[in-house]
Structures are given as structure tokens and as C-alpha cells.
Amino acid sequence: MKNEKMVYTILRYVMSFIFLWAFFDKVFGLGFATTSAQAWIHGGSPTAGFLSMAVNAKSPFASFFHSLAGVVVVDWMFMLGLLFVGLTLAFNKFVKWGCLAGSAMLALMYLALMTPPNNPIIDDHIVNILVLALIGMRGEWWK
């Protein structure tokens, strides 16, 4: 059981890092997905790029997601969501809530990209939702 606990802990930290990295990159523009000029602290919108350009035009929800691009409330909800999920997983507190929030965020991103270009059904958003579900249900099978 020691190996399973170690893998679970590493998986929890890796998922935490994914969400926290996205948060810090969008806040400070670390030059990966967000340039410094587009950083939130420099007046950029954390959601505008994805929601206005990356959303699949063939998605049945494209117009809905395009309408959310750059909306201040959506920016704040997105950023607080990234931070909340990352911190819950990092500190192992409120993990079920963090996993639910992260899964909801990933599901919305999946809907925005529908259908993904590499595979029409499964992409990394679905895989990460399943990983969060596994982490969130840890208490059920971790005996």
C-alpha cells in the first residue's frame, strides 16, 4: 500500500502544479501560454485568448464561449478557480471540492474545444477529469 500512497501523492501534486502553473502564468505572463504583455497584472484578460481564438468554431457552444471572452467576472471566476483547485490539491485540504471545481472547469474547456482536433472524443481534459475523480474519491477506496 505504500507504493500506491506515494503514486497518489505525486499525482495530487502534479495536478496541483498544472492548475497553479496556469494561474501564475496568466497572472505574471511567464512567457509560456501568456506573454508578459498579456499578463493579468498588466491589464490582460486571462480568458480572452482562449475564449476568442482557441474555441473550436465547429463547437455547438462556440458563440456562447466567444461571448464570455474578456468578461471581468469570468476572468475572476476562472483565476480564483485555478488558484482554489491548485491550493486544495497542494495542501490536501478540501480536496473533494477542489476536484469538483477542477472537473467543472475542465469540462467547460472540453465543451469549448468540442470536438478536439486530435481525437473526436477523448482529449487531455477528459483524462484530467478522470484523474481528479480518482483523487477526489481517494477516501472511498483508500482504506
C-alpha positions in Angstrom: 0.0 0.0 0.0 3.0 2.3 0.5 3.6 2.5 -3.3 0.0 3.4 -4.0 0.1 6.2 -1.5 3.3 7.5 -3.0 1.9 7.5 -6.5 -1.3 9.1 -5.3 0.6 11.9 -3.5 2.7 12.5 -6.6 -0.4 12.5 -8.8 -2.1 15.0 -6.5 1.0 17.3 -6.6 1.3 17.0 -10.4 -2.4 18.0 -10.8 -1.8 20.9 -8.3 1.1 22.1 -10.3 -0.9 22.1 -13.6 -3.5 24.4 -12.1 -1.1 26.6 -10.1 1.2 26.9 -13.1 -1.7 28.1 -15.3 -2.7 30.6 -12.6 0.8 32.1 -12.2 1.5 32.1 -15.9 -1.7 34.1 -16.5 -1.1 36.5 -13.6 2.5 37.3 -14.4 2.9 36.3 -18.0 5.8 33.9 -17.6 6.2 33.6 -21.4 4.7 30.2 -21.9 1.0 30.3 -22.6 0.9 34.0 -21.7 3.3 36.7 -22.6 4.3 39.4 -20.1 2.3 42.0 -22.1 -0.8 39.8 -21.9 -0.4 39.2 -18.1 -3.3 39.8 -15.8 -1.3 42.3 -13.8 -0.6 44.3 -16.9 -4.3 44.5 -17.8 -4.6 41.4 -19.9 -7.6 39.1 -19.7 -6.8 35.5 -18.6 -9.8 34.2 -20.7 -9.8 36.4 -23.8 -7.2 34.5 -25.8 -8.7 31.0 -25.2 -12.3 32.0 -25.5 -11.9 34.2 -28.5 -9.4 32.3 -30.6 -8.9 28.7 -29.3 -12.6 27.8 -29.1 -13.5 25.4 -31.9 -15.7 27.2 -34.4 -17.5 23.9 -35.1 -18.4 23.5 -31.4 -22.2 23.8 -30.9 -21.3 26.1 -27.9 -18.8 28.4 -29.8 -21.0 31.5 -29.8 -21.6 31.1 -26.0 -17.9 30.8 -25.2 -17.0 33.6 -27.5 -19.4 35.9 -25.7 -17.6 35.2 -22.4 -14.2 36.3 -23.7 -12.7 39.1 -21.7 -15.7 39.4 -19.3 -14.3 40.6 -16.0 -16.5 38.3 -13.8 -15.5 35.3 -15.9 -11.8 36.3 -15.6 -12.1 36.4 -11.8 -14.0 33.2 -11.6 -11.5 31.4 -13.8 -8.5 32.7 -11.9 -10.0 32.0 -8.5 -10.9 28.5 -9.7 -7.4 27.8 -10.9 -5.9 29.0 -7.6 -8.5 27.2 -5.5 -8.0 23.8 -7.2 -4.2 24.1 -7.1 -4.1 25.0 -3.4 -6.6 22.3 -2.4 -4.5 19.7 -4.1 -1.2 21.1 -2.8 -2.3 21.3 0.8 -4.5 18.3 0.8 -7.4 20.2 2.3 -10.9 20.4 0.8 -9.7 18.1 -1.9 -13.1 16.9 -3.0 -14.3 20.5 -3.5 -11.1 21.2 -5.5 -11.6 18.1 -7.6 -15.2 19.1 -8.3 -14.3 22.6 -9.2 -11.4 21.5 -11.4 -13.5 18.9 -13.1 -16.2 21.5 -13.9 -13.5 23.9 -15.3 -12.0 21.1 -17.5 -15.5 20.0 -18.7 -16.3 23.6 -19.8 -12.9 23.7 -21.6 -13.7 20.4 -23.3 -17.1 21.8 -24.4 -15.4 24.9 -25.8 -13.0 22.7 -27.8 -15.6 20.2 -28.9 -14.6 18.3 -31.0 -10.8 18.1 -30.2 -8.6 18.1 -33.3 -6.5 15.1 -32.4 -9.3 12.7 -31.2 -13.0 13.5 -31.7 -14.0 12.1 -28.3 -11.2 11.9 -25.8 -8.5 14.5 -25.1 -6.4 15.6 -22.1 -9.3 17.4 -20.5 -11.2 14.2 -20.1 -8.2 12.3 -18.9 -7.5 15.1 -16.3 -11.2 15.0 -15.2 -10.8 11.2 -14.6 -7.5 11.9 -12.6 -9.3 14.5 -10.5 -12.2 12.0 -9.9 -9.7 9.4 -8.7 -8.0 11.9 -6.4 -11.4 13.1 -5.1 -12.7 9.6 -4.4 -9.5 8.6 -2.6 -11.2 8.4 0.7 -13.7 5.9 -0.6 -11.0 3.3 -1.6 -8.1 4.4 0.5 -8.5 2.1 3.5 
